Amino acid sequence: MQQVSISRLTTRIVTSSVLAMLVTLGMGHTLAAQQNVQFASSNSADAELTFSADIAPILQENCQVCHQEGSIGPMPLMTYQDARRYARRIKDMVVQREMPPYQYDTDTGIQDLKYDPRMSEEDIATIVAWVDSDMAEGNPADMPPPVEWPDPTEFTLAQRFGAPDVVVVSDPFDVPEIGQDLWWQPSVPSGISTPRCIRAIETKAVSVDGRAVTHHANTTFRGGDGGGGRLSEYALGKVGEIIPEGACRTAPANGQVSFDIHYWPNGVQVDGAQVKVGIWLYPEGYEGDHRQTLTLYGLQGGRGFDIAPHGSLMTQGFHTFRTPVRVDSFQPHGHTRLVAASLRILRENGRTEMVGMVSNWSALWHHSHIFEDGVAPLLDVGDKLILTSWYDNTVDNRYNPDPDQWVSIGDRTADEMSHFWIAVTHLDEEGIEKIRADRQARPVLDRD
Ligand code: HEC
């Protein structure tokens, strides 16, 4: 699937750069003139875009995994008729970078991420041009070959790591059609029999219906030997976590996985809702050089706040560490009044650096932004993390369910929150120097 689009992209780039080369060499005028004739004979340059040749491959690569019968998207986007019917919405969603759902600014902060479904500018421009043209279907023979879609209830990370080593499933819980938020906290044996280092984790509702009512599902190891603590965090829309090689997030032997699940009745009764956690382990004997933890970082001292009706608010939390650290991933958390969030570093010398920013927050999609190993930010002792969250309780916030309410910090969906989940590898002086030396020896390649 990826290959198809990469080769299409290459063809386009090659075509345009060959043309540019010919023009520079003074040999292009015939070709360019021919192109002009071709453009002039049709309504516009965009008229050559067709659904079959240009749009279907983009939808296939970026949308259809969710927008097909039986998956989590509200409607299928498979056929020419589907695309025409939703054309305006499709255009708006891709231009605003709300679909595919991965809210992470493209123009600031670290861009090199381990899981990154954002669309290329070029594909967005192609969709815009097609929707703004007469939306030709083209020749159905130009359609990309069909894709064998994974089962939507399968783990997404299985495509990268294969089947998980361990799957832990929560006890069933009946979620009513309507009602208040509900919390469910079962404990289940982990099935891990020797202390191990975790390589990746994905939390997922067992059924497609169950997904929509599972607002969050956090997991912690309890009991057992050799490590433990926080296993993972899940909030609606998140895929998973990947722990970099060399680090170890520990799983104890013979522990229990304790679930903290927040169900959110939303119009569909789901009997026997369950959450499964897939855990991929590093091989037995792998210990990693440094410990990695996933921790909730919020406002100091758990300070509360209130947002006035029709008001707005900015909160900031700061955090320093006792040892040098590497920030491997971060994920802002908030609800419907949160509109933007950023993670920055204040260096001891007074300079600030943007780590990553989300300025089109949607509580429907929580994402862990996982940095590529070569670019994950390093903090020396004395450097600070700055966690900023912006809230909008006015009518301008389209997700706001009720601008007349006072909103306070709290656990319910109607309350707000101000914290980030951050995966941190705890280093020492030697460890941070070694990472710096390795990066100097192997600079990150610019992949663009
Ligand atoms: C990871 C799954 C997923 C992917 C990938 C995805 N969508 Fe969606 N999409 C959803 C879900 C779930 C919703 C409903 C909730 C929401 O709006 O966030 C949605 C909503 C939409 C809507 C809004 C429907 C309405 O209410 O008007 C449009 C339009 C849309 N998607 C288009 C796209 C397009 C175009 C792509 C690819 C470029 C895409 N989506 C990729 C899951 C996905």
Boltz pocket constraint, residues with backbone or C-beta under 6 A from the ligand:
constraints:
  - pocket:
      binder: B
      contacts: [[A, 58], [A, 59], [A, 62], [A, 63], [A, 64], [A, 65], [A, 66], [A, 67], [A, 72], [A, 73], [A, 74], [A, 77], [A, 86], [A, 89], [A, 90], [A, 93], [A, 94], [A, 99], [A, 100], [A, 101], [A, 119], [A, 364]]
      max_distance: 6.0
